[in-house]
Amino acid sequence: MSPRGASLQQIADMLRDGATYLQVKEQLHVSSRAIKEAREAYGVPVSPRAIDELPPEQQRAAITARYPRVAAMLREGTTPRQIMAAGIASRSTVYKVRAVLQTPGERRAGTVAEALARYTEPTSDGHARWTGPTTRADGTGQPRLWAHNRRHTPRREAFRAHHHRAPEGPVTATCTYPGCIAGPHLADEPIRQAAAEDARLNAQFDAIFGTNAP
Protein backbone atom coordinates (compact mmCIF):
# COMPACT_ATOMS: atom_id res chain seq x y z
CA MET A 1 0.00 0.00 0.00
CA SER A 2 1.12 3.57 -0.68
CA PRO A 3 1.11 6.30 2.00
CA ARG A 4 -2.25 6.91 3.70
CA GLY A 5 -3.61 3.64 2.29
CA ALA A 6 -3.87 4.56 -1.40
CA SER A 7 -3.24 1.49 -3.54
CA LEU A 8 -1.44 1.32 -6.85
CA GLN A 9 -4.79 0.38 -8.39
CA GLN A 10 -6.38 3.62 -7.11
CA ILE A 11 -3.47 5.63 -8.48
CA ALA A 12 -3.70 3.86 -11.84
CA ASP A 13 -7.45 4.50 -12.02
CA MET A 14 -6.92 8.23 -11.53
CA LEU A 15 -4.18 8.28 -14.18
CA ARG A 16 -6.45 6.50 -16.66
CA ASP A 17 -9.13 9.11 -16.01
CA GLY A 18 -6.68 11.79 -17.14
CA ALA A 19 -5.48 13.07 -13.78
CA THR A 20 -2.04 14.68 -13.69
CA TYR A 21 0.70 13.73 -11.26
CA LEU A 22 -0.08 16.85 -9.23
CA GLN A 23 -3.78 15.98 -9.00
CA VAL A 24 -3.01 12.42 -7.90
CA LYS A 25 -0.57 13.66 -5.27
CA GLU A 26 -3.04 16.15 -3.84
CA GLN A 27 -5.99 13.74 -3.72
CA LEU A 28 -4.28 10.51 -2.66
CA HIS A 29 -1.30 12.02 -0.80
CA VAL A 30 1.23 9.83 -2.58
CA SER A 31 4.75 10.43 -3.89
CA SER A 32 5.98 10.70 -7.48
CA ARG A 33 7.67 7.35 -6.99
CA ALA A 34 4.37 5.68 -6.07
CA ILE A 35 2.71 7.19 -9.14
CA LYS A 36 5.54 5.95 -11.34
CA GLU A 37 5.21 2.45 -9.85
CA ALA A 38 1.46 2.42 -10.46
CA ARG A 39 1.84 3.63 -14.04
CA GLU A 40 4.44 0.96 -14.81
CA ALA A 41 2.59 -1.81 -12.95
CA TYR A 42 -0.70 -1.20 -14.78
CA GLY A 43 0.70 -0.02 -18.12
CA VAL A 44 -0.78 3.47 -17.93
CA PRO A 45 0.83 5.79 -20.52
CA VAL A 46 2.04 9.19 -19.41
CA SER A 47 -0.36 11.93 -20.50
CA PRO A 48 1.04 15.07 -22.17
CA ARG A 49 -0.02 17.16 -19.16
CA ALA A 50 1.64 14.80 -16.68
CA ILE A 51 4.91 14.87 -18.61
CA ASP A 52 5.33 18.53 -17.70
CA GLU A 53 5.35 17.64 -14.01
CA LEU A 54 8.12 15.02 -14.22
CA PRO A 55 11.81 15.69 -13.50
CA PRO A 56 13.78 16.52 -16.71
CA GLU A 57 15.32 13.05 -17.16
CA GLN A 58 11.94 11.35 -16.72
CA GLN A 59 10.35 13.88 -19.07
CA ARG A 60 12.77 12.89 -21.83
CA ALA A 61 12.13 9.19 -21.28
CA ALA A 62 8.36 9.68 -21.19
CA ILE A 63 8.17 11.86 -24.31
CA THR A 64 10.40 9.40 -26.19
CA ALA A 65 8.15 6.50 -25.18
CA ARG A 66 5.02 8.39 -26.20
CA TYR A 67 6.31 9.75 -29.53
CA PRO A 68 9.19 7.40 -30.47
CA ARG A 69 9.24 8.21 -34.18
CA VAL A 70 9.23 11.98 -33.69
CA ALA A 71 11.94 11.73 -31.04
CA ALA A 72 14.12 9.53 -33.24
CA MET A 73 13.79 11.81 -36.26
CA LEU A 74 14.62 14.92 -34.23
CA ARG A 75 17.70 13.24 -32.80
CA GLU A 76 18.78 12.30 -36.34
CA GLY A 77 18.61 15.95 -37.37
CA THR A 78 15.30 15.98 -39.24
CA THR A 79 13.73 19.44 -39.12
CA PRO A 80 10.30 20.00 -37.52
CA ARG A 81 8.96 21.24 -40.85
CA GLN A 82 10.07 18.05 -42.59
CA ILE A 83 8.39 15.91 -39.93
CA MET A 84 5.16 17.86 -40.25
CA ALA A 85 5.31 17.77 -44.07
CA ALA A 86 5.54 13.97 -43.88
CA GLY A 87 2.31 13.90 -41.85
CA ILE A 88 3.96 12.13 -38.93
CA ALA A 89 2.81 14.52 -36.20
CA SER A 90 1.17 17.89 -35.67
CA ARG A 91 3.14 21.09 -35.18
CA SER A 92 2.31 21.26 -31.47
CA THR A 93 3.47 17.67 -30.92
CA VAL A 94 6.74 18.12 -32.83
CA TYR A 95 7.68 21.29 -30.97
CA LYS A 96 6.61 19.79 -27.64
CA VAL A 97 8.93 16.82 -28.19
CA ARG A 98 11.76 19.07 -29.36
CA ALA A 99 11.42 21.31 -26.31
CA VAL A 100 11.54 18.36 -23.89
CA LEU A 101 14.44 16.64 -25.63
CA GLN A 102 16.28 19.93 -26.10
CA THR A 103 17.64 18.73 -29.42
CA PRO A 104 20.38 20.96 -30.82
CA GLY A 105 19.60 23.49 -33.52
CA GLU A 106 20.13 22.67 -37.14
CA ARG A 107 23.64 22.92 -38.55
CA ARG A 108 23.84 26.04 -40.66
CA ALA A 109 24.89 25.62 -44.26
CA GLY A 110 28.28 27.00 -45.20
CA THR A 111 27.18 28.70 -48.43
CA VAL A 112 24.02 30.22 -49.85
CA ALA A 113 23.95 27.54 -52.55
CA GLU A 114 24.12 24.78 -49.92
CA ALA A 115 21.27 26.34 -47.94
CA LEU A 116 19.08 26.73 -51.02
CA ALA A 117 19.75 23.14 -52.04
CA ARG A 118 18.97 21.87 -48.54
CA TYR A 119 15.80 23.80 -47.85
CA THR A 120 14.17 24.36 -51.27
CA GLU A 121 11.61 21.67 -52.02
CA PRO A 122 10.24 21.60 -55.61
CA THR A 123 6.61 20.65 -56.13
CA SER A 124 5.25 18.44 -58.88
CA ASP A 125 3.67 21.44 -60.65
CA GLY A 126 6.78 23.60 -61.00
CA HIS A 127 6.64 25.63 -57.81
CA ALA A 128 9.02 25.45 -54.84
CA ARG A 129 8.51 25.81 -51.09
CA TRP A 130 10.93 26.77 -48.32
CA THR A 131 11.39 24.04 -45.69
CA GLY A 132 14.14 25.66 -43.65
CA PRO A 133 14.31 28.07 -40.70
CA THR A 134 11.85 30.93 -40.38
CA THR A 135 11.56 34.01 -38.20
CA ARG A 136 9.43 32.11 -35.65
CA ALA A 137 10.41 29.04 -33.66
CA ASP A 138 7.13 27.23 -34.44
CA GLY A 139 7.92 27.14 -38.15
CA THR A 140 5.68 30.04 -39.20
CA GLY A 141 6.90 33.48 -40.18
CA GLN A 142 9.21 34.66 -42.94
CA PRO A 143 11.86 32.30 -44.34
CA ARG A 144 15.44 33.05 -43.33
CA LEU A 145 18.74 31.76 -44.59
CA TRP A 146 22.10 31.80 -42.81
CA ALA A 147 25.32 31.45 -44.77
CA HIS A 148 28.81 32.91 -44.49
CA ASN A 149 27.78 34.00 -40.97
CA ARG A 150 25.22 36.37 -42.45
CA ARG A 151 21.45 36.41 -42.76
CA HIS A 152 20.04 36.32 -46.28
CA THR A 153 16.54 36.40 -47.80
CA PRO A 154 15.78 33.04 -49.46
CA ARG A 155 13.57 34.55 -52.16
CA ARG A 156 16.23 37.09 -53.20
CA GLU A 157 18.92 34.42 -53.22
CA ALA A 158 16.72 32.07 -55.27
CA PHE A 159 16.22 34.92 -57.77
CA ARG A 160 19.98 35.55 -57.89
CA ALA A 161 20.72 31.85 -58.46
CA HIS A 162 18.21 31.59 -61.32
CA HIS A 163 18.84 34.90 -63.13
CA HIS A 164 22.59 35.05 -62.38
CA ARG A 165 22.37 38.64 -61.19
CA ALA A 166 21.40 40.57 -58.09
CA PRO A 167 17.73 41.60 -57.92
CA GLU A 168 16.77 45.26 -58.21
CA GLY A 169 14.05 46.31 -55.80
CA PRO A 170 11.64 43.92 -54.07
CA VAL A 171 11.43 40.33 -55.29
CA THR A 172 7.88 39.07 -55.73
CA ALA A 173 6.31 35.87 -57.03
CA THR A 174 4.65 35.87 -60.43
CA CYS A 175 2.44 32.93 -59.45
CA THR A 176 -0.22 32.44 -56.78
CA TYR A 177 1.44 29.50 -55.00
CA PRO A 178 1.85 30.54 -51.32
CA GLY A 179 5.46 31.42 -50.54
CA CYS A 180 6.78 30.16 -53.88
CA ILE A 181 10.56 30.55 -54.26
CA ALA A 182 10.97 28.84 -57.64
CA GLY A 183 13.48 30.92 -59.61
CA PRO A 184 11.40 31.15 -62.83
CA HIS A 185 8.45 32.42 -60.77
CA LEU A 186 10.32 35.35 -59.20
CA ALA A 187 10.49 38.91 -60.52
CA ASP A 188 12.29 42.09 -59.53
CA GLU A 189 11.53 45.66 -60.63
CA PRO A 190 13.05 45.47 -64.15
CA ILE A 191 11.21 42.21 -64.88
CA ARG A 192 7.93 43.65 -63.60
CA GLN A 193 8.40 46.78 -65.72
CA ALA A 194 9.15 44.70 -68.81
CA ALA A 195 6.07 42.56 -68.19
CA ALA A 196 3.92 45.66 -67.74
CA GLU A 197 5.28 47.13 -71.00
CA ASP A 198 4.56 43.89 -72.86
CA ALA A 199 1.02 43.90 -71.50
CA ARG A 200 0.57 47.53 -72.59
CA LEU A 201 1.82 46.87 -76.13
CA ASN A 202 -0.33 43.74 -76.42
CA ALA A 203 -3.37 45.73 -75.33
CA GLN A 204 -2.62 48.40 -77.97
CA PHE A 205 -2.18 45.73 -80.65
CA ASP A 206 -5.49 44.10 -79.72
CA ALA A 207 -7.24 47.47 -79.74
CA ILE A 208 -5.98 48.21 -83.27
CA PHE A 209 -6.13 44.81 -84.94
CA GLY A 210 -8.51 42.87 -82.70
CA THR A 211 -7.88 39.90 -80.48
CA ASN A 212 -8.16 37.43 -83.39
CA ALA A 213 -5.34 39.00 -85.40
CA PRO A 214 -2.45 36.60 -86.25
LINKA-V265681 format. One record per residue. N is the residue number from 0. RES is the residue in one letter. PHI is phi in whole degrees, -180 to 180 (* if undefined). NEAR is the number of other C-alpha atoms within 8 Angstrom. Layout:
n: {N | N}
res: {RES | RES}
phi: {PHI | PHI}
near: {NEAR | NEAR}
//
This chain:
n: {0 | 1 | 2 | 3 | 4 | 5 | 6 | 7 | 8 | 9 | 10 | 11 | 12 | 13 | 14 | 15 | 16 | 17 | 18 | 19 | 20 | 21 | 22 | 23 | 24 | 25 | 26 | 27 | 28 | 29 | 30 | 31 | 32 | 33 | 34 | 35 | 36 | 37 | 38 | 39 | 40 | 41 | 42 | 43 | 44 | 45 | 46 | 47 | 48 | 49 | 50 | 51 | 52 | 53 | 54 | 55 | 56 | 57 | 58 | 59 | 60 | 61 | 62 | 63 | 64 | 65 | 66 | 67 | 68 | 69 | 70 | 71 | 72 | 73 | 74 | 75 | 76 | 77 | 78 | 79 | 80 | 81 | 82 | 83 | 84 | 85 | 86 | 87 | 88 | 89 | 90 | 91 | 92 | 93 | 94 | 95 | 96 | 97 | 98 | 99 | 100 | 101 | 102 | 103 | 104 | 105 | 106 | 107 | 108 | 109 | 110 | 111 | 112 | 113 | 114 | 115 | 116 | 117 | 118 | 119 | 120 | 121 | 122 | 123 | 124 | 125 | 126 | 127 | 128 | 129 | 130 | 131 | 132 | 133 | 134 | 135 | 136 | 137 | 138 | 139 | 140 | 141 | 142 | 143 | 144 | 145 | 146 | 147 | 148 | 149 | 150 | 151 | 152 | 153 | 154 | 155 | 156 | 157 | 158 | 159 | 160 | 161 | 162 | 163 | 164 | 165 | 166 | 167 | 168 | 169 | 170 | 171 | 172 | 173 | 174 | 175 | 176 | 177 | 178 | 179 | 180 | 181 | 182 | 183 | 184 | 185 | 186 | 187 | 188 | 189 | 190 | 191 | 192 | 193 | 194 | 195 | 196 | 197 | 198 | 199 | 200 | 201 | 202 | 203 | 204 | 205 | 206 | 207 | 208 | 209 | 210 | 211 | 212 | 213}
res: {M | S | P | R | G | A | S | L | Q | Q | I | A | D | M | L | R | D | G | A | T | Y | L | Q | V | K | E | Q | L | H | V | S | S | R | A | I | K | E | A | R | E | A | Y | G | V | P | V | S | P | R | A | I | D | E | L | P | P | E | Q | Q | R | A | A | I | T | A | R | Y | P | R | V | A | A | M | L | R | E | G | T | T | P | R | Q | I | M | A | A | G | I | A | S | R | S | T | V | Y | K | V | R | A | V | L | Q | T | P | G | E | R | R | A | G | T | V | A | E | A | L | A | R | Y | T | E | P | T | S | D | G | H | A | R | W | T | G | P | T | T | R | A | D | G | T | G | Q | P | R | L | W | A | H | N | R | R | H | T | P | R | R | E | A | F | R | A | H | H | H | R | A | P | E | G | P | V | T | A | T | C | T | Y | P | G | C | I | A | G | P | H | L | A | D | E | P | I | R | Q | A | A | A | E | D | A | R | L | N | A | Q | F | D | A | I | F | G | T | N | A | P}
phi: {* | -83 | -50 | 61 | 88 | -72 | -91 | -61 | -63 | -62 | -63 | -62 | -61 | -65 | -63 | -65 | -78 | 98 | -69 | -84 | -57 | -63 | -65 | -65 | -60 | -69 | -84 | -103 | 58 | -119 | -92 | -61 | -64 | -64 | -65 | -62 | -63 | -66 | -61 | -72 | -66 | -108 | 64 | -89 | -68 | -77 | -76 | -56 | -68 | -69 | -57 | -62 | -93 | -82 | -61 | -50 | -64 | -70 | -60 | -64 | -67 | -68 | -69 | -68 | -68 | -80 | -128 | -61 | -70 | -63 | -61 | -65 | -67 | -64 | -67 | -81 | 102 | -66 | -79 | -55 | -63 | -67 | -65 | -67 | -63 | -80 | 73 | -80 | -158 | -75 | -59 | -63 | -66 | -60 | -75 | -65 | -63 | -63 | -65 | -69 | -75 | 54 | -67 | -66 | -65 | -68 | -71 | -74 | -69 | -77 | -127 | -62 | -61 | -63 | -65 | -63 | -65 | -74 | -110 | -94 | -117 | -67 | -102 | -70 | -108 | 92 | -92 | -152 | -117 | -91 | -113 | -93 | -61 | -130 | -75 | -126 | -65 | -86 | 94 | -92 | 95 | -79 | -61 | -140 | -134 | -110 | -159 | 56 | 60 | -135 | -92 | -126 | -99 | -53 | -64 | -68 | -72 | -66 | -62 | -59 | -66 | -80 | -92 | 59 | -159 | -75 | -71 | -112 | 79 | -63 | -103 | -125 | -87 | -94 | -116 | -105 | -69 | -58 | 69 | -60 | -126 | -68 | -52 | -65 | -100 | -113 | -136 | -110 | -62 | -59 | -67 | -65 | -64 | -64 | -65 | -65 | -66 | -60 | -64 | -66 | -66 | -64 | -65 | -65 | -60 | -63 | -67 | -85 | -106 | 91 | -74 | -95 | -68 | -68}
near: {6 | 9 | 7 | 7 | 6 | 12 | 8 | 13 | 8 | 8 | 14 | 13 | 8 | 10 | 13 | 8 | 6 | 7 | 10 | 11 | 11 | 8 | 8 | 15 | 11 | 8 | 6 | 9 | 10 | 13 | 7 | 8 | 6 | 10 | 14 | 8 | 9 | 13 | 14 | 8 | 7 | 8 | 6 | 10 | 6 | 9 | 8 | 6 | 7 | 12 | 11 | 7 | 9 | 8 | 6 | 7 | 6 | 8 | 12 | 10 | 8 | 10 | 14 | 11 | 7 | 8 | 9 | 9 | 6 | 12 | 13 | 9 | 10 | 12 | 8 | 6 | 7 | 9 | 9 | 11 | 9 | 9 | 14 | 12 | 7 | 6 | 7 | 8 | 9 | 8 | 9 | 6 | 8 | 13 | 10 | 8 | 13 | 11 | 8 | 10 | 9 | 6 | 8 | 4 | 4 | 6 | 4 | 7 | 9 | 8 | 8 | 12 | 7 | 9 | 14 | 10 | 7 | 7 | 9 | 12 | 8 | 9 | 8 | 5 | 4 | 7 | 12 | 11 | 12 | 11 | 9 | 12 | 8 | 11 | 10 | 8 | 6 | 6 | 10 | 8 | 7 | 7 | 11 | 12 | 12 | 12 | 13 | 7 | 5 | 6 | 8 | 10 | 9 | 11 | 9 | 11 | 10 | 12 | 18 | 11 | 10 | 8 | 7 | 7 | 7 | 7 | 11 | 8 | 6 | 7 | 13 | 7 | 11 | 7 | 6 | 6 | 6 | 4 | 7 | 13 | 16 | 12 | 10 | 6 | 11 | 13 | 12 | 12 | 11 | 8 | 8 | 9 | 8 | 8 | 8 | 8 | 8 | 8 | 8 | 8 | 8 | 8 | 8 | 8 | 9 | 10 | 8 | 6 | 8 | 8 | 6 | 5 | 6 | 2}
//
